[in-house]
Amino acid sequence: MTASVQWRNFVLMGLMAASSGCVNVSAPDKPIEINLNINVKQEVVYRLDGEAKAAIKAQPGIF
């Protein structure tokens, strides 16, 4: 290696050492609140065949 390459490596190592910092992670004092506004809409579609309609009309108290 030449002196300029060694000098460049030395400078890069110094910059890397100077830029390494300390990171602190701590829990928040208040609980995390998540608001979920959910609308659920359900539509029920039903079809009865002719025999079922006739049975219901013949015996309305069955259901």
LINZI-V366432 format. One record per residue. N is the residue number from 1. PHI is phi in degrees with one decimal (NA if undefined). BURIAL is + if it has 24 or more other C-alpha atoms within 12 Angstrom, else -. Layout:
n={N,N}
phi={PHI,PHI}
burial={BURIAL,BURIAL}
This chain:
n={1,2,3,4,5,6,7,8,9,10,11,12,13,14,15,16,17,18,19,20,21,22,23,24,25,26,27,28,29,30,31,32,33,34,35,36,37,38,39,40,41,42,43,44,45,46,47,48,49,50,51,52,53,54,55,56,57,58,59,60,61,62,63}
phi={NA,-87.8,-64.6,-68.9,-68.7,-63.8,-64.8,-62.8,-62.7,-62.9,-65.6,-62.5,-65.4,-66.2,-66.5,-65.0,-68.1,-74.1,-88.2,-79.2,-114.9,-108.5,-113.2,-106.8,-121.5,-134.5,-75.0,-70.5,-72.0,-101.2,-68.2,-77.2,-110.9,-121.1,-98.1,-119.3,-101.2,-122.6,-108.2,-115.6,-121.3,-126.9,-116.9,-109.5,-113.7,-132.6,-133.7,-113.6,-78.2,-58.7,-66.6,-66.5,-62.0,-65.0,-66.5,-68.4,-66.8,-70.4,-130.7,-65.8,-83.3,-65.6,-114.3}
burial={-,-,-,-,-,-,-,-,-,-,-,-,-,-,-,-,-,-,-,-,-,-,-,-,-,-,-,-,-,-,-,-,-,-,-,-,-,-,-,-,-,-,-,-,-,-,-,-,-,-,-,-,-,-,-,-,-,-,-,-,-,-,-}
